[in-house]
Amino acid sequence: MISEAALGGREPVSFLLTGVPPLVAATRGPRGTAASVVMCLGLQMLMAWRRPGHFDEQHHVALYVATFLIGVVSVLLSVQRERAQRHLIRANSVAEALQRTLLRPVPPRIGHVRAAAYYTAGEGGTLVGGDLYDVCETPFGVRAIIGDVRGKGLDAVQAVAAVLGGGSGCPRTNGKISPS
């Protein structure tokens, strides 16, 4: 093979193929990882077969078994990685929906005031937090609230919901006072 030819045929390098399935599992799905296991086993057997008397030697058989076992574990790791990715995508979509529900877009104009808002969570990797804002028109003029509640996680999100939902003075009707 190419790698053995590069080393002058002195050292068998088929053992290096045992490291391929874990590397593939980091970037490919279970099918791609399983295909890499089959390919690596095939190449190892081909390399041993090309050298007379080496195919069924004990260390070659141990290499095939090791590659197979490492391959099985790699496929399982790939399955787990994809499952974790799906879970993270679901969690992010729930967080985005929560953010859009709590911190709705501000209309470009409220009464005589032009308004805009942009939100980025202060804690890296999170989409929602304890920050809040809202702008609305009331009989007394345009009112804005900008705040940061104490705490983190769901407790902070619940506090933001309580402030914006009940005590901010801005009815939750897209910047306009409700007719009630």
C-alpha positions as CSV (number, residue, x, y, z in Angstrom):
1,M,0.0,0.0,0.0
2,I,1.0,3.7,-0.3
3,S,1.9,4.2,3.4
4,E,4.0,1.0,3.5
5,A,5.7,2.0,0.2
6,A,6.5,5.4,1.7
7,L,8.2,3.7,4.6
8,G,10.1,1.3,2.3
9,G,7.9,-1.7,3.3
10,R,9.8,-2.1,6.6
11,E,7.0,-1.4,9.0
12,P,3.3,-2.5,8.6
13,V,1.1,0.6,9.1
14,S,-2.3,-1.0,8.9
15,F,-2.6,-0.6,12.6
16,L,-3.0,3.2,12.0
17,L,-6.4,2.4,10.4
18,T,-7.8,1.6,13.9
19,G,-7.8,5.3,14.6
20,V,-10.0,6.2,11.6
21,P,-13.5,5.3,12.9
22,P,-13.3,7.5,16.0
23,L,-12.2,10.4,13.8
24,V,-15.0,9.8,11.4
25,A,-17.5,9.5,14.3
26,A,-16.7,13.1,15.3
27,T,-18.0,14.4,12.0
28,R,-20.2,11.8,10.3
29,G,-23.3,9.9,11.3
30,P,-23.6,6.3,12.2
31,R,-23.8,5.1,8.6
32,G,-20.7,6.9,7.6
33,T,-18.9,5.7,10.7
34,A,-19.9,2.1,10.0
35,A,-18.8,2.4,6.4
36,S,-15.4,3.7,7.6
37,V,-15.1,0.6,9.9
38,V,-15.8,-1.7,6.9
39,M,-13.3,0.2,4.7
40,C,-10.6,0.0,7.4
41,L,-11.1,-3.7,8.0
42,G,-11.0,-4.3,4.3
43,L,-7.8,-2.3,3.9
44,Q,-6.1,-4.1,6.8
45,M,-7.0,-7.5,5.4
46,L,-5.9,-6.5,2.0
47,M,-2.5,-5.3,3.3
48,A,-2.0,-8.5,5.3
49,W,-3.2,-10.7,2.3
50,R,-0.7,-9.0,0.0
51,R,2.1,-10.3,2.2
52,P,2.2,-14.1,2.0
53,G,1.4,-15.8,5.3
54,H,0.4,-12.7,7.1
55,F,-3.4,-12.7,6.7
56,D,-4.2,-15.1,9.6
57,E,-1.3,-14.3,11.9
58,Q,-2.3,-13.8,15.5
59,H,-1.3,-10.1,15.6
60,H,-3.3,-9.4,12.4
61,V,-6.4,-11.2,13.8
62,A,-6.0,-9.2,17.0
63,L,-5.8,-6.0,14.8
64,Y,-9.0,-6.9,13.0
65,V,-10.8,-7.6,16.3
66,A,-9.5,-4.3,17.8
67,T,-10.6,-2.3,14.7
68,F,-14.0,-4.0,14.8
69,L,-14.5,-3.2,18.5
70,I,-13.2,0.3,18.2
71,G,-15.6,0.7,15.2
72,V,-18.6,-0.5,17.2
73,V,-17.8,2.0,19.9
74,S,-17.3,4.7,17.3
75,V,-20.7,4.0,15.8
76,L,-22.3,4.3,19.2
77,L,-20.5,7.5,19.9
78,S,-21.7,8.9,16.6
79,V,-25.3,7.9,17.5
80,Q,-24.9,9.7,20.9
81,R,-23.4,12.8,19.2
82,E,-26.3,13.1,16.8
83,R,-28.8,12.6,19.6
84,A,-27.1,15.4,21.6
85,Q,-27.1,17.6,18.6
86,R,-30.9,17.1,18.1
87,H,-31.5,17.8,21.7
88,L,-29.5,21.0,21.5
89,I,-31.3,22.2,18.4
90,R,-34.7,21.6,20.2
91,A,-33.5,23.4,23.3
92,N,-32.3,26.4,21.2
93,S,-35.6,26.6,19.3
94,V,-37.5,26.6,22.6
95,A,-35.2,29.3,24.0
96,E,-35.7,31.4,20.8
97,A,-39.5,31.0,21.0
98,L,-39.3,32.1,24.7
99,Q,-37.2,35.1,23.8
100,R,-39.6,36.1,21.0
101,T,-42.5,35.8,23.4
102,L,-41.0,37.8,26.2
103,L,-39.0,40.3,24.2
104,R,-41.2,41.0,21.2
105,P,-40.1,43.3,18.4
106,V,-40.6,47.0,19.1
107,P,-42.6,48.8,16.5
108,P,-40.5,51.4,14.5
109,R,-42.8,54.2,15.6
110,I,-44.9,54.5,18.8
111,G,-46.8,57.8,19.0
112,H,-44.3,60.6,18.3
113,V,-41.3,58.4,19.1
114,R,-39.2,56.3,16.8
115,A,-38.0,53.2,18.6
116,A,-35.8,50.2,18.0
117,A,-34.5,47.3,20.1
118,Y,-31.8,44.7,19.9
119,Y,-31.2,42.0,22.4
120,T,-28.2,39.8,23.0
121,A,-28.0,37.7,26.2
122,G,-25.1,38.7,28.4
123,E,-24.1,35.2,29.3
124,G,-22.4,33.5,26.4
125,G,-24.2,30.5,24.9
126,T,-27.7,31.5,26.2
127,L,-30.5,33.0,24.3
128,V,-32.7,34.3,27.1
129,G,-31.8,35.8,30.5
130,G,-32.9,38.3,33.0
131,D,-32.9,41.4,30.7
132,L,-36.1,43.0,29.7
133,Y,-37.5,45.9,27.6
134,D,-40.8,47.1,26.3
135,V,-42.2,50.3,24.8
136,C,-45.8,51.2,24.6
137,E,-48.1,54.2,24.1
138,T,-50.4,55.0,27.1
139,P,-52.9,57.9,27.7
140,F,-50.0,59.6,29.5
141,G,-47.5,59.3,26.6
142,V,-45.0,56.8,25.4
143,R,-43.6,54.6,28.2
144,A,-40.4,52.5,28.0
145,I,-39.1,50.0,30.4
146,I,-35.5,48.6,30.3
147,G,-34.3,46.4,33.1
148,D,-32.3,43.5,34.4
149,V,-33.8,41.2,37.0
150,R,-31.7,39.6,39.6
151,G,-30.7,35.9,39.2
152,K,-30.1,33.5,36.4
153,G,-31.8,30.7,34.5
154,L,-35.5,30.0,34.8
155,D,-36.0,32.1,37.9
156,A,-34.8,35.2,36.0
157,V,-37.0,34.3,33.0
158,Q,-40.0,34.0,35.3
159,A,-39.2,37.4,36.9
160,V,-39.0,39.0,33.4
161,A,-42.3,37.4,32.5
162,A,-43.9,38.7,35.7
163,V,-42.6,42.3,35.1
164,L,-43.5,42.4,31.4
165,G,-46.8,40.6,31.9
166,G,-48.2,42.5,34.8
167,G,-46.3,45.3,36.3
168,S,-44.6,47.2,33.5
169,G,-47.5,49.5,32.7
170,C,-47.4,48.4,29.1
171,P,-50.2,46.1,28.0
172,R,-48.9,43.4,25.8
173,T,-50.6,44.5,22.6
174,N,-47.8,45.5,20.2
175,G,-47.0,48.9,21.5
176,K,-50.6,50.2,21.7
177,I,-52.8,50.6,24.8
178,S,-55.5,48.0,25.0
179,P,-59.1,49.2,24.5
180,S,-60.2,47.9,28.0
